Amino acid sequence: MKKNSIQYKDSAFCLLFSEPGKLRALYNALSGASYGEETPVTITTLKNVLSQGLRNDLSFTIGDKAIVLIEHSSTINPNMPARFLLYSAAIYENLIPRRDLYSRQKMMLPRPEFYMLYNGTSDFPDKTILRLSDLYTGAPKDKKYCLELEVEAYNINMGYNKELMEKTRELGEYAQFVDLVRKKKTIEEDPEEAFRLAIKECIDNNILKEFLEEYGEEVMSSLLSISMEEFYQIRTEEAMAEGRAKGREDGLAEGRAIAEEEGRQKMLVSARKMKEAGLSADQIKTFTGLSPEEIEGL
């Protein structure tokens, strides 16, 4: 597995679709368009915008027609339209020269399109529409709103949206990869070994072969991070529930402290494995949030 300079906080999905050609193919599959290589794609993904602290998954303009935002999610998030509202505002602010806002000449804006790709384990339909107006308080359902935003949400797990998966090879193989990772996690006690075996099996079976050969190390780091976050979240919820059941603030505080310490220990284990894999101290710090002293002491 080769080492690369790509951001270690990027998910495997974002890494996979970080090239204009793959984004063009993904957009064609989602929208039904047929843009070819002659149509330029410009990536506009937000990376920790200083003014607002925003960071989205994928956004890009295709030709001069559309600005496309895509979020990949493993949780069902009804607030996704509000997130897209903030993301799109920040992206348009970067695209539009300030002086044009006050010009007498009518400016032409690329139209926005919003997509959410879901690959969690909860029940979710093949496709649904998430609307900003569903978040408005006291909003009558038959009213036409001055500000509306619609997100097309697709289930990209194995067995869903077969036609969509067939239109873009990378998306179909990504679904196979995620499915295999889940199966390995049920067999292997060590998450790292499960992820390593899943990556190897995919490469052996020509599933995202070139991508995993090049970015396998980053994908492994991403998977370890997600696994650790899931563990921490579940353990914290269990501890808080236990505290509530006892009906005592001290029980709740004790449970939260236990969960935080277990989460920290998991973080240290992951960081140690990253260090053994040859990642620099800065990369480990970016990915885990540990201090230089903690990383040095691993």
C-alpha positions, 0 to 999 in steps of 0.5 A, spaced: 500 500 500 503 506 497 503 512 502 500 519 499 499 526 501 491 526 501 488 528 507 487 523 512 480 525 515 477 524 508 473 518 508 474 512 503 468 515 499 471 522 498 478 519 496 475 514 491 471 520 488 476 525 488 478 526 481 474 530 475 473 524 471 470 520 476 465 525 479 463 526 472 461 519 471 457 519 478 453 525 476 451 522 469 449 516 473 445 520 478 442 526 474 441 522 467 446 527 464 451 524 458 457 529 459 463 527 456 470 528 457 470 535 453 465 538 459 470 540 464 469 539 472 472 544 477 472 541 484 469 546 489 469 542 495 470 546 502 476 544 506 475 547 513 473 554 510 476 559 516 470 564 516 465 559 517 468 552 519 465 548 514 467 542 510 463 538 506 464 531 502 464 533 495 462 539 491 464 541 483 461 545 477 460 541 471 461 546 465 457 552 466 451 549 467 450 546 475 454 546 481 453 539 484 454 538 492 454 530 494 454 528 501 456 521 503 452 519 510 452 512 514 447 515 518 440 518 517 440 525 518 434 529 517 438 536 517 441 534 511 438 540 507 440 545 512 447 543 511 446 543 504 444 550 505 450 553 508 455 549 504 452 552 497 452 559 500 459 558 502 461 555 495 457 561 491 460 566 495 467 563 493 464 563 486 461 570 485 466 576 485 463 581 490 462 587 485 458 583 480 452 583 486 452 590 485 452 590 477 447 593 473 448 587 468 444 580 470 449 575 472 448 568 470 449 563 476 450 555 475 444 552 478 445 548 484 443 540 485 444 536 491 445 529 493 445 525 499 448 517 498 446 513 504 450 507 506 448 506 513 445 499 516 438 502 518 432 501 513 432 506 508 428 507 501 431 506 494 430 514 493 427 519 497 427 527 497 429 531 503 426 538 503 428 544 507 421 546 508 420 540 513 425 543 518 420 549 518 417 550 525 409 551 524 409 550 517 403 548 513 404 542 508 400 546 502 404 552 502 409 554 497 415 557 501 420 563 499 426 559 500 426 551 499 431 546 498 431 539 495 436 533 496 435 527 492 437 521 497 439 515 495 441 508 498 447 505 495 448 499 499 448 492 496 441 490 493 439 497 492 438 502 486 441 496 481 440 501 475 444 507 478 450 502 481 450 499 473 451 506 471 458 507 474 463 502 476 466 505 482 459 506 486 457 499 484 464 496 487 464 501 493 458 498 495 461 491 494 467 493 498 463 496 504 459 490 504 465 486 505 468 490 510 461 489 514 462 481 513 469 481 515 467 485 522 462 480 524 468 474 523 474 478 525 475 480 533 480 485 531 477 491 527 484 492 523 485 485 521 478 485 518 479 491 514 486 489 512 482 482 510 477 486 506 482 490 502 486 484 500 480 480 498 477 486 494 484 487 490 484 479 489 477 480 486 478 486 482 474 490 486 476 497 486 483 494 485 487 500 482 484 505 488 485 500 494 492 499 491 494 506 491 490 509 497 490 502 501 493 506 507 489 512 507 482 507 507 485 503 513 486 509 517 479 512 515 476 505 517 479 505 523 477 512 525 470 510 523 470 504 527 473 508 533 468 513 533 462 508 532 465 504 539 465 511 542 458 513 541 455 506 542 459 506 549 457 513 551 450 512 550 450 505 554 453 509 559 449 515 559 443 510 559 446 506 565 446 513 569 439 515 567 437 508 570 440 509 576 437 516 577 443 519 579 448 524 577 454 521 579 452 515 576 451 519 569 458 522 570 461 516 572 459 512 566 461 518 561 468 518 564 468 511 563 466 511 556 471 517 554 477 513 557 475 507 553 475 512 547 481 515 548 485 508 549 482 506 542 485 512 539 491 511 542 491 504 539 489 506 532 495 512 533 500 507 535 498 503 528 499 509 524 506 510 527 508 503 526 505 504 518 510 510 517 505 516 518 508 522 520 507 526 527 503 531 523 499 526 520 497 522 526 495 529 530 491 531 524 487 524 524 487 523 531 487 530 535 493 527 540 498 532 542 505 531 540 507 529 547 502 523 546 504 521 539 512 521 541 510 517 547 507 511 543 
